[in-house]
C-alpha cells in the first residue's frame, strides 16, 4: 500500500487523471465481462403477438419464475428452458390464437338464453374455430374470419351465406393456391356456402383470388410445363444442358354462349290425322206453267231432275325436327397462346488431333426433341402457339458468393454474438491493462527530486574537473529538452562568477547557477535519470 501511495504521489496531475480514467474503464470492462458471462443465452419464445396475448404469456412466465426479455412484439426466454416453456404454455392453451371457439357455448344456460343469443354465440364460435384451424398453418401468423349469415327469412329465397378472411403471413404474401384452399375450407364448414362466396384478404397483397381461381393459376401452370419439359430433355441431353422458358397467355374475360341448331334432315313423324268427306245431292226442278200442264193427262206438268255426288279425303302428319341446344360458359384461365423457348447444349467430340471440340446437335435430333416438347406442352398451331428450339454452346456460369453450410458454432450451440462481445471486452481490458496502466505504474516518480549532496560528500562531482576515464569513447549528445540559447550565458556567468567572470570556488559557481535556473536544472536531472533507466 505504501508503494502504491508513493507511486501516486510521484505522478503529476495529468497522469493521475489518466490513471483514474483507465482504472474506471478497466473495472467497467471487467463488470461487463462478468455480467455477460453470468447472463444466460436467450432464445425466441413467441413473436408477433397481440397485446392481450403477450400479457397472458408474461403473466404465465412470472408465475413460473422464468427469466424473460420483451423486445418489441417478441418474447425471449432462456435457451435451455424454451422448449419446456412452450409445451407447458401450450397445455394451458397459450397463446390463445384465433379467438374463442366452441367453448363459448358451454357458458350458455337454458334459462335466459334466447334463440338470437344462441345463434350469435354459435356463429361466433364457428368463426373462432375456423381461425384456429387457419393459424395452425406454420406460414400464417394470425387470421380473422367473418361469416355473414342471413338467417331464416320466409319471404326470401336463395339466401346464401358469405364470408371474408383476413390473414397475416410470416414471410411474404399468400399464394393463390393457398387462398383457394382457404376458400374451400370455409365453404365446406358452413352449410349452403360456395367457394366463390368467400373473399380472402392478405395483409401484404390485398384481395387474393376473388372467385376465379383458374385465372390466377397461369404462373403455376407455366411453371409445371417448364418443369415437365426440362425433366424430359435432361433425360436425353443430360442434367444442366437444357434451358426452358414457357410464356403462357390466358383468357381473362368471362363469356357465355347459347347455341340452338335445327336439323331438317333429322325429322321424325310423331302423329298423323286423316279426314274423309262424301256428299250426294238430288234436285228436281218443276216445269213451266201452261194450259197443258193444268190438264190431268197433260205432259207438261213434269219438270227437270238433277243429281250431284262428291268425295274428299284430307291427311295431316306432324313431324318432330331434330334440335340441338348448347350453352358454353368460358371462364378465365383458358390458354390463349403458348410460347416455348428451348436452348440445349451441343456435344463434345474429339477430332483427329485428339483435341476436344464442340459441335451442335444434328437437325434430326433437334426435330425429334421439338416433337417431344410439342407433345408435352399441348402444342396447337391453330391457336398460334410457337416452339423455338436451338442448339448453342453453354458458357460456364460461376455462382456468386459462397455456398451456405452449417458452421461449427451452429452445431455446438454457442451464441456467436455473445462470444464476439466477450472477445471485444476482453481485448479492451487487456489493452487498458498492458498499454495504459502498466507503463504509468512502472514509471519512477520524479516529483520529489533528491537533494544534492554536500560539497564534502561528493568531491568528484563538485570539483569542476571532468575525469576523462569515465567518459565513453563516442561523442556524447546533448541531453536536454529546452533551448540552450535562452540561458543568456554571459549574464548568467557574470552573475555567478563575479564581475570579472572568474571565481576560484566551483561549488559556489554551481550553487549560484542552480539557484538562478532551478526549473532548467530539474529538467536536466530528470532527463538524465530517464536516459539511465532506459539504458
SVG drawing of the C-alpha trace seen along z (x, -y; Angstrom):
<svg xmlns="http://www.w3.org/2000/svg" viewBox="-157 -43 198 84">
<polyline fill="none" stroke="black" stroke-width="0.4" points="0.0,0.0 2.9,-2.4 4.4,-1.6 1.1,-2.5 0.8,-5.7 4.4,-6.6 3.8,-6.0 0.6,-8.0 2.3,-11.0 5.1,-10.8 2.6,-11.3 1.6,-14.7 -2.0,-15.9 -2.3,-14.8 -1.1,-11.3 -3.3,-10.9 -6.3,-11.7 -5.2,-9.1 -4.8,-6.5 -8.2,-7.2 -9.9,-7.0 -8.1,-3.8 -8.9,-2.2 -12.6,-3.1 -12.7,-1.7 -10.9,1.5 -13.4,2.0 -16.3,1.3 -14.9,3.9 -14.5,6.5 -18.0,5.9 -19.4,6.2 -17.5,9.4 -18.7,10.9 -22.3,9.8 -22.2,11.3 -20.6,14.5 -23.3,14.9 -26.2,13.9 -27.9,16.9 -28.3,17.3 -31.8,16.1 -33.9,17.7 -37.1,16.6 -40.3,17.9 -43.0,16.2 -43.2,13.3 -45.9,11.2 -48.3,11.5 -51.0,9.0 -51.2,7.0 -53.6,9.3 -51.8,12.5 -48.4,11.1 -49.8,10.1 -51.1,13.6 -47.7,15.1 -45.8,12.7 -48.1,13.4 -47.6,17.1 -43.8,16.7 -43.9,14.6 -45.8,17.3 -43.1,19.9 -40.2,17.6 -38.8,17.8 -36.2,15.3 -37.5,13.5 -37.0,10.4 -39.6,8.4 -38.2,7.0 -40.9,5.2 -43.6,7.8 -41.2,10.7 -40.6,12.6 -37.3,14.2 -36.5,16.8 -33.6,18.9 -32.4,21.2 -32.4,24.2 -36.0,23.8 -37.6,22.6 -39.0,25.9 -40.2,26.9 -42.0,23.5 -43.6,23.8 -45.1,27.2 -46.2,26.0 -47.9,22.9 -49.5,24.9 -51.0,27.3 -52.7,24.2 -54.0,23.0 -51.5,20.2 -51.1,18.2 -54.8,18.1 -54.9,17.6 -57.9,17.2 -60.3,16.1 -62.6,18.4 -64.2,21.4 -67.0,23.8 -66.2,23.3 -68.4,20.2 -71.4,22.5 -70.6,24.0 -71.3,20.8 -74.9,20.6 -77.5,21.9 -81.0,22.9 -82.6,20.1 -82.4,16.6 -80.9,17.5 -83.0,16.6 -82.6,18.1 -81.0,14.9 -78.4,15.1 -77.6,18.7 -77.3,18.1 -74.9,15.2 -72.8,17.3 -72.9,20.2 -71.6,18.2 -69.0,16.5 -67.8,19.9 -67.7,21.1 -65.6,18.1 -63.2,18.8 -62.8,22.5 -62.1,21.6 -59.5,19.0 -57.8,21.6 -57.6,24.1 -56.1,21.5 -53.5,20.3 -52.4,23.9 -50.5,23.5 -46.9,22.5 -46.8,19.9 -49.7,17.9 -49.2,15.7 -52.8,14.5 -56.2,14.9 -59.7,13.4 -62.9,15.0 -66.2,13.1 -69.3,15.0 -72.4,13.1 -75.4,15.5 -78.8,14.3 -80.8,16.3 -84.3,17.6 -86.4,15.2 -89.6,16.9 -90.4,14.3 -86.9,14.5 -85.5,17.4 -82.0,18.4 -80.2,16.8 -76.6,17.9 -74.2,17.0 -70.9,15.2 -67.6,15.0 -64.4,13.0 -61.0,14.0 -58.1,11.7 -54.7,13.4 -51.2,12.2 -48.4,14.4 -45.0,14.9 -42.9,14.2 -44.1,12.7 -47.7,12.9 -50.3,15.7 -50.1,17.7 -53.2,18.2 -53.2,21.9 -53.2,21.4 -56.0,18.8 -58.1,21.3 -57.6,23.9 -58.8,21.4 -62.0,20.8 -62.8,24.4 -62.1,24.9 -64.6,22.2 -67.2,23.1 -67.1,26.7 -67.6,25.7 -70.7,23.5 -73.8,25.1 -75.0,23.6 -71.8,21.6 -69.9,21.9 -66.1,21.2 -66.9,18.2 -68.8,16.7 -65.5,16.4 -63.1,13.5 -59.5,13.9 -57.6,10.8 -53.9,10.8 -52.3,8.1 -49.4,7.8 -51.0,8.5 -54.6,7.3 -57.5,9.3 -56.4,12.7 -58.2,15.0 -61.7,13.4 -63.7,16.2 -61.8,17.2 -59.0,19.5 -58.2,20.6 -57.3,17.0 -54.7,16.7 -53.1,20.1 -51.4,19.1 -48.0,18.8 -48.3,22.2 -49.3,23.9 -46.4,22.3 -44.0,23.5 -45.4,27.0 -45.0,27.1 -41.4,25.8 -40.6,28.5 -42.1,31.3 -40.2,30.2 -36.9,29.8 -37.2,33.2 -37.9,34.8 -35.0,33.0 -32.5,33.7 -33.1,37.4 -31.6,37.1 -29.1,34.2 -28.1,34.5 -28.6,32.5 -27.9,28.8 -27.7,29.0 -31.2,27.7 -32.8,24.3 -36.6,24.0 -38.7,20.9 -42.5,21.0 -44.7,18.0 -48.4,18.6 -51.2,16.2 -54.5,17.0 -58.1,15.7 -59.0,13.1 -62.7,12.4 -65.8,14.5 -68.0,15.5 -71.4,17.3 -72.6,18.7 -76.0,20.3 -76.4,22.1 -79.6,23.7 -79.3,25.8 -82.2,27.4 -81.5,30.3 -84.2,30.5 -82.9,33.9 -83.4,35.5 -87.2,35.2 -89.4,37.9 -93.3,38.3 -94.9,38.3 -98.7,38.2 -100.9,38.5 -104.5,37.2 -106.8,38.5 -110.2,36.9 -112.6,38.2 -115.8,36.5 -118.5,37.6 -121.5,35.6 -124.6,36.8 -127.4,34.3 -130.6,34.9 -132.6,31.9 -135.9,31.9 -136.9,28.7 -140.7,28.0 -141.8,27.4 -143.3,24.3 -146.9,23.5 -149.1,23.8 -152.6,24.9 -151.3,28.4 -149.8,28.6 -153.1,28.0 -154.8,30.9 -154.9,34.1 -153.3,36.0 -151.1,33.2 -147.3,34.0 -146.3,30.5 -146.6,31.0 -143.3,32.9 -140.1,30.7 -136.3,31.4 -134.2,33.5 -130.5,33.0 -128.2,35.2 -124.7,34.5 -122.2,36.7 -118.8,35.6 -116.0,37.3 -113.0,35.5 -110.0,37.1 -107.6,34.9 -104.5,36.2 -102.2,34.3 -98.8,35.6 -96.9,34.0 -93.1,34.2 -90.5,33.6 -87.4,31.8 -84.0,32.7 -82.9,29.7 -79.6,29.1 -79.2,26.5 -75.7,25.9 -74.7,23.4 -71.0,22.7 -69.6,20.9 -66.0,19.8 -64.3,18.8 -61.0,17.0 -57.9,19.2 -58.2,20.9 -54.9,20.9 -55.0,18.2 -51.4,18.6 -48.4,20.7 -44.8,19.8 -41.9,22.2 -38.2,21.4 -35.7,24.3 -31.9,24.0 -29.9,27.2 -26.1,27.6 -24.2,29.3 -21.9,32.3 -18.2,32.6 -16.2,34.7 -12.6,35.5 -11.1,34.5 -8.2,36.2 -5.6,34.3 -7.0,35.5 -8.4,32.1 -11.9,31.7 -14.2,29.7 -17.8,28.6 -20.4,29.5 -24.1,28.5 -26.6,31.3 -27.9,32.7 -31.1,31.5 -32.7,34.9 -32.1,34.9 -33.4,31.3 -36.5,32.2 -37.2,35.2 -36.7,33.0 -39.1,30.4 -41.8,33.1 -41.4,34.2 -41.7,30.7 -44.8,30.1 -46.4,33.1 -45.5,32.3 -47.0,28.7 -50.0,29.5 -48.9,27.5 -51.8,26.2 -50.8,24.4 -54.3,23.1 -54.1,21.3 -50.9,19.5 -48.5,21.5 -44.8,21.2 -41.9,23.5 -38.3,22.4 -35.6,24.9 -31.9,24.1 -28.6,25.8 -25.8,23.5 -22.7,23.7 -23.2,23.1 -20.9,20.7 -19.8,21.7 -21.8,19.8 -20.0,19.0 -22.3,18.8 -21.8,15.5 -20.9,15.8 -20.1,18.9 -22.2,21.9 -24.2,21.9 -23.3,24.6 -23.6,25.3 -20.8,23.9 -19.1,25.3 -20.9,22.7 -24.3,23.8 -23.5,27.4 -22.2,26.7 -25.0,24.3 -22.7,21.3 -24.1,17.8 -21.8,16.2 -22.8,12.6 -22.3,13.1 -18.9,14.7 -17.9,11.7 -18.9,9.3 -16.9,11.2 -13.8,11.2 -14.1,7.4 -14.5,6.6 -11.6,8.9 -9.4,7.1 -10.3,3.7 -9.5,4.8 -6.2,6.3 -5.2,3.1 -6.0,0.9 -4.0,3.1 -0.9,3.6 -0.5,0.4 -2.0,-2.2 -1.8,-1.1 1.4,0.8 3.7,-1.9 2.2,-4.5 2.6,-2.4 6.1,-1.1 7.5,-4.6 9.5,-6.1 8.3,-9.2 10.1,-12.5 8.0,-14.9 10.3,-14.9 13.9,-15.4 16.6,-14.2 18.8,-17.0 22.3,-17.4 25.0,-16.1 27.1,-18.4 30.4,-19.5 32.4,-17.4 30.5,-14.2 31.0,-14.2 34.4,-15.7 34.4,-14.0 31.1,-15.5 31.8,-19.1 35.5,-19.7 34.6,-21.3 37.0,-18.9 36.0,-16.2 37.5,-12.8 38.3,-11.5 38.5,-7.9 34.7,-7.8 33.6,-9.2 32.6,-7.0 34.8,-6.9 32.0,-8.1 30.8,-11.6 28.1,-12.4 24.9,-14.1 23.4,-16.9 20.6,-15.5 18.1,-18.3 14.6,-19.3 14.9,-23.1 16.7,-25.6 20.2,-26.4 20.1,-29.7 17.7,-31.1 20.2,-30.7 22.0,-34.0 25.3,-32.6 27.2,-35.9 24.8,-37.4 24.5,-34.1 28.2,-33.6 28.7,-37.2 26.3,-36.9 27.6,-33.5 31.3,-34.1 31.6,-37.7 32.2,-40.8 35.2,-39.5 33.5,-36.2 36.1,-34.2 35.6,-32.5 38.0,-30.2 35.4,-28.1 33.5,-25.8 30.9,-24.8 29.8,-28.4 29.5,-28.9 27.4,-25.7 25.1,-26.6 24.5,-30.1 23.7,-28.7 21.3,-26.2 19.6,-28.9 19.1,-31.1 18.0,-28.2 16.0,-25.8 13.4,-24.7 16.1,-24.0 18.2,-22.1 15.3,-19.9 14.6,-19.1 18.2,-18.2 18.3,-15.9 15.0,-14.3 16.2,-13.6 19.4,-12.1 17.5,-9.7 15.2,-8.6 18.0,-8.1 19.8,-6.0 16.7,-3.9 16.2,-3.2 19.8,-2.2"/>
</svg>
